[in-house]
Amino acid sequence: MYVTLDLGIPDILHDGPKNSSEIAVLTGVVNPDDITRWLRAAESFGYYEYDIKSSKWRNTKLSNLLRASHPTSMAYSLRHSKMQLFDAYDSAISALKTGQNAFEISHDGRSFFQYLKENPENNSVFNAAMALLTRLSLPLREDYNWGKECNRIIDIGGGNGQFLTDIISLHSNLNGIVFDQDHVVEAGESNLKKNHPHLLSKIAFRAGSMFELETYPKFEDGDCISLKHLLQDWSDETAMTILQNIKRNMEGIKSKLLVVERVLKEHYDNPSNYVVDLTMMLVTNHGRLRTNLEWSSLLSKSGFSIQKLVHTRATQSIIVAIASKDSS
């Protein structure tokens, strides 16, 4: 599947069925029979379909999802897995026996986010994969009344702004700020100008670090501070640092915290949640998915009280919290 994806075959077949010789020419593959063998293997899993009468290959519903131009294309998500996660899983045993980080073992000591910063192409693939996950989680914008509960949204670690784009497209009364690292913000601004120019007056980007209090945008009354898929990347200690910085910025302001994350069941949860949890173990510095009890403990220690837990039709829930009055 990955080989046929990297050869661009899903996009080639979108233009119409083709035989192996035609595909070989368009992909630069020397031997057409090699194309047949790869596609035959992928066909057994439901990707691509061979028509005996015409001797041509065509896309199936599954391989169609691998087209780069498909609205919910899985191409970037799969490339992210192949380029950035496979090596970490290969190093899992070494990591378990040494206590080191699996990703760092397989990438010469570089952390995941350092690696992305140093490799713009991989960073682009990662951001595109995260944007896809956001688009696949559209119920998040519908199952919580963002337009009523928020005057403005500040999305901490908001990447290319896809989450804010989806919410503000539905709740037109809102404005928002994406707060992320400088190289991420630069790509996000470019993406917004190119793909959503009508939202340029509604969404702003602010470069900074969630670990540096002075770089945060100024919070205002009615703000919703969103953290989507962010705290899962960090240990409890580091997550507390981020949360405490947010709480300091909330002082004297009537705002709320919205943590958008998977809430893990201790046992017998959706298998994909445990896979994500293991990926956090291998790729991040002690990141993890958390149970309801663990979220409650982390937020309480960071100076927040949970108001409610909003279950959505997506895999994530929305934890609504406010700063505790009796905490320092």
TACORLIN-V908318 format. One line per field, one symbol per residue. phi: phi as a letter, one per 20 degrees, with the letter a starting at -180 (. if undefined). psi: psi as a letter, one per 20 degrees, with the letter a starting at -180 (. if undefined). burial: I if it has 9 or more other ideal C-beta (glycine too) atoms within 8 Angstrom, else O. A space follows every 10 residues. Layout:
phi->???
psi->???
burial->???
//
This chain:
phi->.ffffffmfg fffffpgbef ffffffdmef dgfffgffff ffgfenembd effelcebfd gffffeffef gdgegffffg fffcdgffff efffffedne effffeclne fgfffffecg ffffffffff ffgfffdggg edecegfeec ebddefmele nfffgffffe dffecbcedb fgfffgffff ffffdcffdf edcddcercf edgfefffec gnfdedcdld ffecfgffff fffffffffe gmdeccdced bfdeefbleg gfffffffff geddemfafc fgffffffff fencdfeadd ecfefeddee ccfffede
psi->ghghghikhh hgihiqqqrh gghgghikpg ohhhgghghg ghhijjpqpp ohgikqqrqa hghhiiphip hlpjghghhg gghihghghh jgggghiijr pgghgilkip rghggghinh ghhggghhgh hghghikhhh ihipmghhiq hqpoopkjcj jhghggghhh niiqrrppoa qghggghggg gghghlhijh ihpqpppapi iohiiqqpqr piqpopopkg hiiqrgghhh gghhggghii pjpnrqpooo rpopqhqlrp hhhhggghgg ghhrnkrqqq rgghgggghg hjkqppgroo pririqroop qqpphjq.
burial->IOOIIOOIII IIIIOOOIII OOIIOIIOIO OIOIIIOIII OIIOOOIIOI IOOOOIIIII OIIIIIIOOI OOIIIIIIII IIIIIIIIIO IIOIIOOOOO IIIIIIIOOO IIOOIIIOOO OIIIIIIIII IIIIIOIIII IOIIOIIOOI OIIIIIIIII IIIIIIIIOI IOOIIIIIII IOIIIIIIIO IIOOOIOOII OOIOIIIIOI OOOOOIOOII OIIIIIIIII IIOIIOOIII IIIIIIIOII OOIOIIIIII IIIIOOOOIO OOIIOIIOII IIIIOOIIII IOOIIIOIII OIIIIIOOII OIOIOIIIII IIIIOOOO
//
